[in-house]
Amino acid sequence: MALQELTYQDVAEHNTKKDLYCVIHDKVYDITKFVDEHPGGEEVLLDVAGQDSTEAFEDVGHSDEARETLEQLLVGTLKRNPGDPKPKTPQPGAVSPAANNQSAGLGSALYFVILIGGAAAYYAYQYLQQQQTAQQA
């Protein structure tokens, strides 16, 4: 499929959950199919619907997998017209924050610890109940 050349006005018309475009690095993406799958929830995408989402996308620090998924949703390039908003340029020497991947597995580990702790408490309670019943008999 050939890429379209879209203006900001064209992109701005696609700003609902059922029809959602956004611009990232002057490329236009149709993210309608991805709204329900987005890990950050649909609200995050609807906040930038029909707009230049470059800053929001980069501020989060998306993974390589997210960037690959994004490329599959590419529909065109942005045609800038006079009066269109200019993209924000990074300050010289500014470094974008790196993604915090160190705590990515913390949620799963926490659930695992809680599950093991709950099982241990259950078996300890059962053991104490048996001991108490044996002493009364």
DSSP file with accessible surface (Angstrom, degrees, kcal/mol):
  #  RESIDUE AA STRUCTURE BP1 BP2  ACC     N-H-->O    O-->H-N    N-H-->O    O-->H-N    TCO  KAPPA ALPHA  PHI   PSI    X-CA   Y-CA   Z-CA
    1    1 A M              0   0  191      0, 0.0     2,-0.1     0, 0.0     0, 0.0   0.000 360.0 360.0 360.0 132.2    0.0    0.0    0.0
    2    2 A A        -     0   0   86      1,-0.1     2,-0.2    74,-0.0     0, 0.0  -0.461 360.0-110.6 -74.0 143.4    1.4    3.4   -1.0
    3    3 A L        -     0   0   97     -2,-0.1    73,-0.3     1,-0.1     2,-0.2  -0.511  29.7-134.4 -75.0 141.5    1.9    5.9    1.8
    4    4 A Q  E     -a   76   0A  87     71,-2.5    73,-2.6    -2,-0.2     2,-0.6  -0.548   6.9-131.5 -88.8 158.6   -0.4    8.9    1.9
    5    5 A E  E     -a   77   0A 127     71,-0.2     2,-0.3    -2,-0.2    73,-0.2  -0.963  34.7-176.5-111.1 113.7    0.7   12.5    2.4
    6    6 A L  E     -a   78   0A  11     71,-2.9    73,-3.5    -2,-0.6     2,-0.2  -0.866  18.0-140.1-115.3 147.9   -1.5   14.0    5.0
    7    7 A T     >  -     0   0   23     -2,-0.3     4,-2.3    71,-0.2     5,-0.2  -0.498  35.4-102.5 -94.0 170.0   -1.8   17.5    6.5
    8    8 A Y  H  > S+     0   0   21     71,-0.5     4,-2.8     1,-0.2     5,-0.2   0.885 125.0  55.0 -58.5 -36.6   -2.3   18.4   10.1
    9    9 A Q  H  > S+     0   0  140      2,-0.2     4,-1.0     1,-0.2    -1,-0.2   0.919 106.8  49.6 -65.3 -40.1   -6.0   19.1    9.2
   10   10 A D  H >4 S+     0   0   55      1,-0.2     3,-0.5     2,-0.2     4,-0.3   0.932 113.9  45.5 -61.0 -45.5   -6.3   15.6    7.7
   11   11 A V  H >< S+     0   0    0     -4,-2.3     3,-2.0     1,-0.2    10,-0.4   0.910 105.4  60.8 -66.0 -40.0   -4.9   14.0   10.8
   12   12 A A  H 3< S+     0   0   45     -4,-2.8    -1,-0.2     1,-0.3    -2,-0.2   0.770  94.3  64.4 -62.3 -23.2   -7.0   16.2   13.2
   13   13 A E  T << S+     0   0  121     -4,-1.0     2,-0.9    -3,-0.5    -1,-0.3   0.670  91.8  67.7 -73.8 -15.1  -10.2   14.7   11.6
   14   14 A H    <   +     0   0   36     -3,-2.0     7,-2.4    -4,-0.3    36,-0.5  -0.685  63.2 123.4-105.3  78.2   -9.2   11.2   13.0
   15   15 A N  E     +E   20   0B  88     -2,-0.9     2,-0.3     5,-0.2     5,-0.2   0.051  42.6  89.9-132.1  27.8   -9.6   11.9   16.7
   16   16 A T  E >  S-E   19   0B  69      3,-2.1     3,-1.2    -3,-0.1    34,-0.1  -0.804  83.4-107.3-121.1 166.2  -12.0    9.3   18.1
   17   17 A K  T 3  S+     0   0   76     -2,-0.3     3,-0.3     1,-0.3    18,-0.2   0.844 121.9  47.9 -59.9 -32.8  -11.6    5.8   19.5
   18   18 A K  T 3  S+     0   0  180      1,-0.3    -1,-0.3    17,-0.1     2,-0.2   0.576 126.5  26.1 -86.0  -8.9  -13.1    4.3   16.3
   19   19 A D  E <  S+E   16   0B  56     -3,-1.2    -3,-2.1    13,-0.1     2,-0.5  -0.683  79.3 164.9-155.5  91.5  -10.9    6.4   14.0
   20   20 A L  E     +E   15   0B   0     -3,-0.3    11,-1.8    -5,-0.2    12,-0.7  -0.953   6.7 169.9-128.3 116.2   -7.6    7.5   15.6
   21   21 A Y  E     +B   30   0A  23     -7,-2.4    29,-3.4    -2,-0.5    30,-0.4  -0.871   6.0 179.5-114.5 153.6   -4.5    8.9   13.8
   22   22 A C  E     -B   29   0A   4      7,-1.9     7,-2.8    -2,-0.3     2,-0.5  -0.978  23.0-127.2-148.1 161.4   -1.5   10.4   15.4
   23   23 A V  E     +Bc  28  52A   0     28,-2.4    30,-3.7    -2,-0.3    31,-0.5  -0.934  24.3 174.4-112.0 129.3    1.8   11.9   14.2
   24   24 A I  E >  S-B   27   0A   6      3,-2.5     3,-1.3    -2,-0.5    -2,-0.0  -0.973  76.2 -14.5-135.6 119.4    5.2   10.8   15.5
   25   25 A H  T 3  S-     0   0  107     -2,-0.4     3,-0.1     1,-0.3    -1,-0.1   0.903 127.4 -55.9  53.3  47.4    8.4   12.2   13.9
   26   26 A D  T 3  S+     0   0   61      1,-0.2    52,-2.3    51,-0.1     2,-0.4   0.667 114.4 116.2  61.6  19.7    6.4   13.5   10.9
   27   27 A K  E <   -BD  24  77A  81     -3,-1.3    -3,-2.5    50,-0.2     2,-0.5  -0.943  60.8-135.0-113.9 144.3    5.0   10.1   10.1
   28   28 A V  E     -BD  23  76A   0     48,-3.0    47,-2.9    -2,-0.4    48,-1.6  -0.852  21.2-169.6-104.4 130.0    1.2    9.5   10.4
   29   29 A Y  E     -BD  22  74A   6     -7,-2.8    -7,-1.9    -2,-0.5     2,-0.9  -0.952  21.8-143.1-121.7 137.8    0.0    6.3   12.1
   30   30 A D  E     +B   21   0A  42     43,-2.5     3,-0.3    -2,-0.4    -9,-0.2  -0.852  27.3 170.2 -95.4 100.6   -3.5    4.8   12.2
   31   31 A I    >>  +     0   0    8    -11,-1.8     3,-0.9    -2,-0.9     4,-0.8   0.224  40.7 111.7-100.1  17.7   -3.6    3.5   15.7
   32   32 A T  G >4 S+     0   0   34    -12,-0.7     3,-1.0     1,-0.3     4,-0.4   0.906  78.1  48.9 -56.0 -46.9   -7.3    2.7   15.8
   33   33 A K  G 34 S+     0   0  173     -3,-0.3    -1,-0.3     1,-0.2     4,-0.2   0.700 111.2  51.7 -68.4 -18.7   -6.7   -1.1   15.9
   34   34 A F  G X> S+     0   0   45     -3,-0.9     4,-1.4     1,-0.2     3,-0.8   0.565  80.3  93.9 -97.1  -7.2   -4.2   -0.7   18.7
   35   35 A V  G X< S+     0   0    3     -3,-1.0     3,-0.6    -4,-0.8    -1,-0.2   0.901  89.6  43.3 -55.2 -47.6   -6.4    1.4   21.1
   36   36 A D  G 34 S+     0   0  126     -4,-0.4    -1,-0.3     1,-0.2    -2,-0.1   0.734 116.1  48.9 -73.4 -20.3   -7.7   -1.6   23.1
   37   37 A E  G <4 S+     0   0  137     -3,-0.8    -1,-0.2    -4,-0.2    -2,-0.2   0.592  78.2 119.6 -93.0 -12.8   -4.3   -3.3   23.2
   38   38 A H    X<  -     0   0   29     -4,-1.4     3,-1.9    -3,-0.6     6,-0.1  -0.340  59.5-144.4 -62.0 123.4   -2.3   -0.3   24.4
   39   39 A P  T 3  S+     0   0  126      0, 0.0    -1,-0.2     0, 0.0     3,-0.1   0.802  98.8  55.3 -59.8 -28.0   -0.7   -1.1   27.8
   40   40 A G  T 3  S-     0   0   44      1,-0.2     4,-0.3     2,-0.0     3,-0.1   0.495 117.4-109.3 -83.8  -3.5   -1.2    2.5   29.0
   41   41 A G    X>  -     0   0   22     -3,-1.9     4,-0.9     1,-0.1     3,-0.5  -0.020  29.3 -79.7  93.5 160.7   -4.9    2.4   28.3
   42   42 A E  H 3> S+     0   0   58      1,-0.2     4,-2.7     2,-0.2     5,-0.2   0.806 119.7  69.2 -69.5 -27.2   -7.0    4.0   25.7
   43   43 A E  H 3> S+     0   0  117      1,-0.2     4,-1.9     2,-0.2    -1,-0.2   0.878  95.4  55.3 -60.4 -38.1   -7.1    7.4   27.6
   44   44 A V  H <> S+     0   0   71     -3,-0.5     4,-0.6    -4,-0.3    -1,-0.2   0.917 112.3  42.3 -61.3 -43.2   -3.5    8.0   26.9
   45   45 A L  H >< S+     0   0   18     -4,-0.9     3,-1.0     1,-0.2     4,-0.3   0.888 111.1  54.4 -72.4 -38.8   -4.0    7.5   23.1
   46   46 A L  H >< S+     0   0   60     -4,-2.7     3,-0.8     1,-0.2    -1,-0.2   0.816  99.7  63.3 -66.4 -27.0   -7.2    9.6   23.1
   47   47 A D  H 3< S+     0   0  119     -4,-1.9    -1,-0.2     1,-0.2    -2,-0.2   0.776 113.9  32.8 -65.0 -27.8   -5.4   12.5   24.7
   48   48 A V  T X< S+     0   0   28     -3,-1.0     3,-1.7    -4,-0.6   -25,-0.3   0.246  86.5 140.7-113.4  12.3   -3.1   12.8   21.7
   49   49 A A  T <  S+     0   0    7     -3,-0.8   -27,-0.2    -4,-0.3   -34,-0.2  -0.294  76.1   6.1 -60.5 132.7   -5.6   11.7   19.0
   50   50 A G  T 3  S+     0   0    8    -29,-3.4    -1,-0.3   -36,-0.5     2,-0.2   0.674 116.7  94.3  71.4  18.1   -5.3   13.7   15.8
   51   51 A Q  S <  S-     0   0  103     -3,-1.7   -28,-2.4   -30,-0.4     2,-0.7  -0.778  90.1 -79.8-131.4 175.7   -2.2   15.5   17.0
   52   52 A D  B     +c   23   0A  47     -2,-0.2     4,-0.2   -30,-0.2   -28,-0.2  -0.705  44.7 177.1 -78.5 115.5    1.6   15.4   17.0
   53   53 A S     >  +     0   0    5    -30,-3.7     4,-2.8    -2,-0.7     5,-0.2   0.225  42.8 111.8-106.1  11.2    2.4   12.8   19.6
   54   54 A T  H  > S+     0   0   25    -31,-0.5     4,-2.7     1,-0.2     5,-0.3   0.923  79.0  45.2 -55.6 -50.7    6.1   12.7   19.2
   55   55 A E  H  > S+     0   0   93      1,-0.2     4,-2.6     2,-0.2    -1,-0.2   0.933 115.0  47.4 -63.0 -44.5    7.0   14.3   22.6
   56   56 A A  H  > S+     0   0   46      1,-0.2     4,-1.2     2,-0.2    -1,-0.2   0.913 113.3  49.5 -63.5 -40.3    4.5   12.1   24.5
   57   57 A F  H  X>S+     0   0   21     -4,-2.8     4,-0.8     1,-0.2     5,-0.7   0.934 115.4  41.9 -64.8 -45.3    5.7    9.0   22.7
   58   58 A E  H  <5S+     0   0   46     -4,-2.7     3,-0.3    -5,-0.2    -2,-0.2   0.837 106.4  62.3 -74.6 -31.8    9.4    9.7   23.4
   59   59 A D  H  <5S+     0   0   98     -4,-2.6    -1,-0.2    -5,-0.3    -2,-0.2   0.833 101.7  53.2 -62.4 -31.1    8.8   10.8   27.0
   60   60 A V  H  <5S-     0   0   97     -4,-1.2    -1,-0.2    -3,-0.3    -2,-0.2   0.820 105.2-130.1 -75.7 -29.1    7.5    7.4   27.9
   61   61 A G  T  <5 -     0   0   18     -4,-0.8    -3,-0.1    -3,-0.3    -2,-0.1   0.968  27.1-151.8  78.0  57.7   10.6    5.6   26.6
   62   62 A H      < -     0   0   44     -5,-0.7    37,-0.1     1,-0.1    -1,-0.1  -0.279  13.5-112.8 -64.7 151.1    8.9    3.0   24.4
   63   63 A S     >  -     0   0   65      1,-0.1     4,-1.9     4,-0.0     5,-0.1  -0.181  26.8-104.4 -76.5 170.4   10.6   -0.4   23.8
   64   64 A D  H  > S+     0   0  122      1,-0.2     4,-2.1     2,-0.2     5,-0.2   0.870 123.4  56.4 -62.7 -36.5   11.9   -1.6   20.5
   65   65 A E  H  > S+     0   0  142      1,-0.2     4,-2.4     2,-0.2    -1,-0.2   0.912 105.4  50.4 -63.3 -40.2    8.9   -3.9   20.3
   66   66 A A  H  > S+     0   0   27      1,-0.2     4,-2.3     2,-0.2    -1,-0.2   0.903 109.8  50.9 -64.6 -38.7    6.5   -0.9   20.6
   67   67 A R  H  X S+     0   0   82     -4,-1.9     4,-1.9     2,-0.2    -1,-0.2   0.874 109.4  50.4 -67.6 -36.3    8.4    0.9   17.8
   68   68 A E  H  X S+     0   0  128     -4,-2.1     4,-1.1     2,-0.2    -2,-0.2   0.913 110.2  50.1 -66.3 -41.7    8.1   -2.2   15.6
   69   69 A T  H >X S+     0   0   38     -4,-2.4     4,-0.5     1,-0.2     3,-0.5   0.914 108.2  54.0 -61.4 -41.1    4.4   -2.4   16.3
   70   70 A L  H >< S+     0   0   17     -4,-2.3     3,-1.7     1,-0.2     4,-0.2   0.902 101.7  57.6 -60.9 -42.1    4.1    1.3   15.4
   71   71 A E  H >< S+     0   0   91     -4,-1.9     3,-1.1     1,-0.3    -1,-0.2   0.823 100.2  58.6 -61.2 -29.7    5.8    0.8   12.0
   72   72 A Q  H << S+     0   0  156     -4,-1.1    -1,-0.3    -3,-0.5    -2,-0.2   0.689 104.2  52.5 -71.3 -16.7    3.0   -1.7   11.1
   73   73 A L  T << S+     0   0   30     -3,-1.7   -43,-2.5    -4,-0.5    -1,-0.2   0.354  78.7 130.0-101.0   5.7    0.4    1.0   11.7
   74   74 A L  E <   + D   0  29A  36     -3,-1.1   -45,-0.2    -4,-0.2     3,-0.1  -0.391  21.3 164.3 -66.0 129.3    2.1    3.6    9.3
   75   75 A V  E     -     0   0A  13    -47,-2.9   -71,-2.5     1,-0.3     2,-0.3   0.530  57.5 -40.8-119.1 -17.7   -0.3    5.1    6.8
   76   76 A G  E     -aD   4  28A   0    -48,-1.6   -48,-3.0   -73,-0.3    -1,-0.3  -0.992  57.3 -79.6 178.9-171.0    1.6    8.2    5.6
   77   77 A T  E     -aD   5  27A  54    -73,-2.6   -71,-2.9    -2,-0.3     2,-0.5  -0.815  43.2-105.8-117.3 159.3    3.8   11.1    6.1
   78   78 A L  E     -a    6   0A  16    -52,-2.3     2,-0.7    -2,-0.3   -71,-0.2  -0.711  22.1-153.9 -89.3 129.5    3.0   14.6    7.3
   79   79 A K        -     0   0   95    -73,-3.5   -71,-0.5    -2,-0.5     2,-0.4  -0.914  17.7-144.3-101.0 113.2    2.8   17.4    4.8
   80   80 A R        -     0   0   77     -2,-0.7   -73,-0.1   -73,-0.1     3,-0.0  -0.651  15.5-167.3 -82.7 132.7    3.6   20.6    6.7
   81   81 A N    >   -     0   0   62     -2,-0.4     3,-2.2     1,-0.1   -73,-0.0  -0.791  38.8 -80.9-110.3 158.6    1.7   23.8    5.6
   82   82 A P  T 3  S+     0   0  132      0, 0.0    -1,-0.1     0, 0.0     0, 0.0  -0.324 119.6  27.4 -57.9 135.6    2.5   27.3    6.6
   83   83 A G  T 3  S+     0   0   78      1,-0.3     3,-0.1    -3,-0.0    -3,-0.0   0.313  88.2 132.3  93.7 -10.4    1.0   28.0   10.0
   84   84 A D  S <  S-     0   0   32     -3,-2.2    -1,-0.3     1,-0.1    -4,-0.0  -0.433  70.4 -90.2 -69.2 151.7    1.2   24.4   11.2
   85   85 A P        -     0   0   83      0, 0.0    -1,-0.1     0, 0.0     3,-0.0  -0.340  42.6-123.8 -61.8 141.6    2.7   23.8   14.6
   86   86 A K        -     0   0  166      1,-0.1     2,-0.1    -3,-0.1     3,-0.0  -0.628  27.2-106.2 -85.0 144.3    6.4   23.3   14.6
   87   87 A P        -     0   0   55      0, 0.0     2,-0.4     0, 0.0    -1,-0.1  -0.425  38.8-106.5 -67.9 146.1    7.9   20.2   16.1
   88   88 A K        -     0   0  164     -2,-0.1     0, 0.0    -3,-0.0     0, 0.0  -0.606  33.5-146.7 -74.3 128.7    9.6   20.7   19.4
   89   89 A T        -     0   0  112     -2,-0.4    -1,-0.0     1,-0.1    -3,-0.0  -0.788  19.8-111.4 -97.2 139.0   13.3   20.4   19.0
   90   90 A P        -     0   0  112      0, 0.0     3,-0.1     0, 0.0    -1,-0.1  -0.352  37.0-102.4 -66.9 149.0   15.4   19.0   21.8
   91   91 A Q    >   -     0   0  142      1,-0.1     3,-2.4     2,-0.1     2,-0.0  -0.412  48.3 -90.6 -67.1 144.2   17.7   21.4   23.6
   92   92 A P  T 3  S+     0   0  123      0, 0.0    -1,-0.1     0, 0.0     3,-0.1  -0.338 114.6  13.2 -58.1 132.0   21.4   21.1   22.6
   93   93 A G  T 3  S+     0   0   81      1,-0.3     2,-0.2    -3,-0.1    -2,-0.1   0.390  94.2 137.7  83.4  -5.0   23.1   18.6   24.9
   94   94 A A    <   -     0   0   59     -3,-2.4     2,-0.5     1,-0.0    -1,-0.3  -0.533  39.9-154.6 -76.8 140.3   19.8   17.3   26.2
   95   95 A V        -     0   0  132     -2,-0.2     3,-0.1    -3,-0.1    -4,-0.0  -0.956  16.0-123.6-116.3 132.4   19.5   13.6   26.6
   96   96 A S        -     0   0   85     -2,-0.5   -37,-0.1     1,-0.1     2,-0.0  -0.471  39.4 -98.5 -72.7 146.0   16.2   11.8   26.5
   97   97 A P        -     0   0   84      0, 0.0     2,-0.2     0, 0.0    -1,-0.1  -0.341  37.3-120.7 -66.5 141.8   15.5    9.7   29.6
   98   98 A A        -     0   0   94      1,-0.1     2,-0.1    -3,-0.1    -3,-0.0  -0.489  33.3 -96.4 -79.0 152.5   16.2    6.0   29.3
   99   99 A A        -     0   0   42     -2,-0.2     2,-1.3   -37,-0.1     3,-0.1  -0.427  31.9-125.2 -67.3 140.8   13.4    3.5   29.8
  100  100 A N        +     0   0  110      1,-0.2     3,-0.3    -2,-0.1    -1,-0.1  -0.712  45.7 157.3 -89.8  89.5   13.4    2.1   33.3
  101  101 A N    >   +     0   0  123     -2,-1.3     3,-1.1     1,-0.2     4,-0.3   0.540  53.7  82.6 -90.5  -8.0   13.5   -1.6   32.5
  102  102 A Q  T 3  S+     0   0  186      1,-0.2     3,-0.3    -3,-0.1    -1,-0.2   0.833  96.7  39.7 -68.7 -32.1   14.9   -2.6   35.9
  103  103 A S  T >  S+     0   0   59     -3,-0.3     3,-1.2     1,-0.2     4,-0.4   0.269  83.0 107.3-100.7  13.8   11.6   -2.7   37.7
  104  104 A A  T <  S+     0   0   80     -3,-1.1     3,-0.4     1,-0.3     4,-0.3   0.871  84.6  41.0 -61.1 -37.5    9.6   -4.2   34.8
  105  105 A G  T 3> S+     0   0   46     -3,-0.3     4,-2.2    -4,-0.3    -1,-0.3   0.398  86.6  97.9 -92.6   5.5    9.2   -7.6   36.5
  106  106 A L  H <> S+     0   0  116     -3,-1.2     4,-2.5     1,-0.2     5,-0.2   0.902  79.2  54.9 -62.2 -39.7    8.5   -6.2   39.9
  107  107 A G  H  > S+     0   0   39     -4,-0.4     4,-2.1    -3,-0.4    -1,-0.2   0.936 110.8  44.2 -61.3 -46.0    4.7   -6.6   39.6
  108  108 A S  H  > S+     0   0   92     -4,-0.3     4,-2.2     1,-0.2    -1,-0.2   0.910 113.6  50.8 -66.1 -41.8    4.9  -10.3   38.7
  109  109 A A  H  X S+     0   0   51     -4,-2.2     4,-2.6     1,-0.2    -1,-0.2   0.900 108.5  52.6 -63.8 -38.8    7.5  -11.0   41.5
  110  110 A L  H  X S+     0   0  102     -4,-2.5     4,-2.5     1,-0.2    -2,-0.2   0.928 109.2  48.5 -63.4 -44.4    5.3   -9.2   44.0
  111  111 A Y  H  X S+     0   0  177     -4,-2.1     4,-2.6     1,-0.2    -1,-0.2   0.905 111.2  51.7 -61.5 -39.7    2.3  -11.4   43.1
  112  112 A F  H  X S+     0   0  133     -4,-2.2     4,-2.7     2,-0.2     5,-0.2   0.936 110.0  47.8 -62.9 -45.8    4.5  -14.5   43.3
  113  113 A V  H  X S+     0   0   94     -4,-2.6     4,-2.8     1,-0.2     5,-0.2   0.919 112.8  48.8 -62.4 -43.0    5.7  -13.5   46.8
  114  114 A I  H  X S+     0   0  104     -4,-2.5     4,-2.6     2,-0.2    -1,-0.2   0.921 111.5  50.1 -63.9 -41.7    2.1  -12.8   48.0
  115  115 A L  H  X S+     0   0  119     -4,-2.6     4,-2.3     2,-0.2    -2,-0.2   0.946 113.2  44.8 -62.4 -47.3    0.9  -16.1   46.6
  116  116 A I  H  X S+     0   0   90     -4,-2.7     4,-2.6     1,-0.2     5,-0.2   0.919 113.6  50.7 -63.9 -42.8    3.7  -18.1   48.3
  117  117 A G  H  X S+     0   0   40     -4,-2.8     4,-2.4    -5,-0.2    -1,-0.2   0.909 110.5  49.5 -62.3 -40.3    3.1  -16.2   51.5
  118  118 A G  H  X S+     0   0   44     -4,-2.6     4,-2.3    -5,-0.2    -1,-0.2   0.912 111.3  48.5 -64.7 -43.0   -0.6  -16.9   51.4
  119  119 A A  H  X S+     0   0   44     -4,-2.3     4,-2.5     2,-0.2     5,-0.2   0.924 111.7  49.6 -63.9 -42.9    0.0  -20.6   50.8
  120  120 A A  H  X S+     0   0   60     -4,-2.6     4,-2.4     1,-0.2    -2,-0.2   0.921 111.3  49.2 -63.0 -42.0    2.4  -20.8   53.7
  121  121 A A  H  X S+     0   0   62     -4,-2.4     4,-2.4    -5,-0.2    -1,-0.2   0.910 110.4  51.3 -64.1 -40.6    0.0  -19.0   56.0
  122  122 A Y  H  X S+     0   0  129     -4,-2.3     4,-2.5     2,-0.2    -2,-0.2   0.946 112.7  44.4 -61.2 -49.7   -2.8  -21.4   55.0
  123  123 A Y  H  X S+     0   0  158     -4,-2.5     4,-2.4     1,-0.2    -1,-0.2   0.873 112.3  52.3 -66.9 -35.0   -0.7  -24.5   55.7
  124  124 A A  H  X S+     0   0   51     -4,-2.4     4,-2.6    -5,-0.2    -1,-0.2   0.923 110.1  49.2 -64.6 -42.0    0.6  -23.1   59.0
  125  125 A Y  H  X S+     0   0  135     -4,-2.4     4,-2.4     2,-0.2    -2,-0.2   0.933 111.5  48.8 -62.4 -44.9   -3.0  -22.4   60.0
  126  126 A Q  H  X S+     0   0   69     -4,-2.5     4,-2.2     2,-0.2    -2,-0.2   0.912 111.5  50.0 -62.0 -42.2   -4.1  -26.0   59.1
  127  127 A Y  H  X S+     0   0  135     -4,-2.4     4,-2.3     2,-0.2    -2,-0.2   0.936 111.4  47.7 -62.3 -46.0   -1.1  -27.4   61.0
  128  128 A L  H  X S+     0   0  107     -4,-2.6     4,-2.4     1,-0.2    -1,-0.2   0.882 109.9  53.3 -64.7 -36.2   -1.9  -25.4   64.1
  129  129 A Q  H  X S+     0   0   70     -4,-2.4     4,-2.3     2,-0.2    -1,-0.2   0.910 109.6  48.3 -64.2 -42.5   -5.6  -26.4   63.9
  130  130 A Q  H  X S+     0   0  128     -4,-2.2     4,-2.4     2,-0.2    -2,-0.2   0.906 111.5  49.9 -64.0 -41.9   -4.6  -30.1   63.8
  131  131 A Q  H  X S+     0   0   76     -4,-2.3     4,-2.0     2,-0.2    -2,-0.2   0.914 111.2  48.7 -63.2 -41.6   -2.2  -29.7   66.7
  132  132 A Q  H  X S+     0   0   98     -4,-2.4     4,-1.6     2,-0.2    -2,-0.2   0.908 111.8  48.7 -67.3 -39.5   -4.9  -28.0   68.8
  133  133 A T  H  X S+     0   0   89     -4,-2.3     4,-1.2     1,-0.2    -1,-0.2   0.896 110.5  51.8 -65.5 -40.1   -7.5  -30.7   67.9
  134  134 A A  H  < S+     0   0   68     -4,-2.4    -1,-0.2     1,-0.2    -2,-0.2   0.883 108.6  50.8 -65.8 -35.0   -4.9  -33.4   68.9
  135  135 A Q  H  < S+     0   0  159     -4,-2.0    -1,-0.2     1,-0.2    -2,-0.2   0.839 108.8  51.3 -72.1 -32.7   -4.3  -31.8   72.3
  136  136 A Q  H  <        0   0  152     -4,-1.6    -1,-0.2    -5,-0.2    -2,-0.2   0.756 360.0 360.0 -75.8 -23.3   -8.0  -31.6   73.1
  137  137 A A     <        0   0  119     -4,-1.2    -3,-0.1    -5,-0.1    -4,-0.0  -0.056 360.0 360.0 -81.7 360.0   -8.6  -35.2   72.3
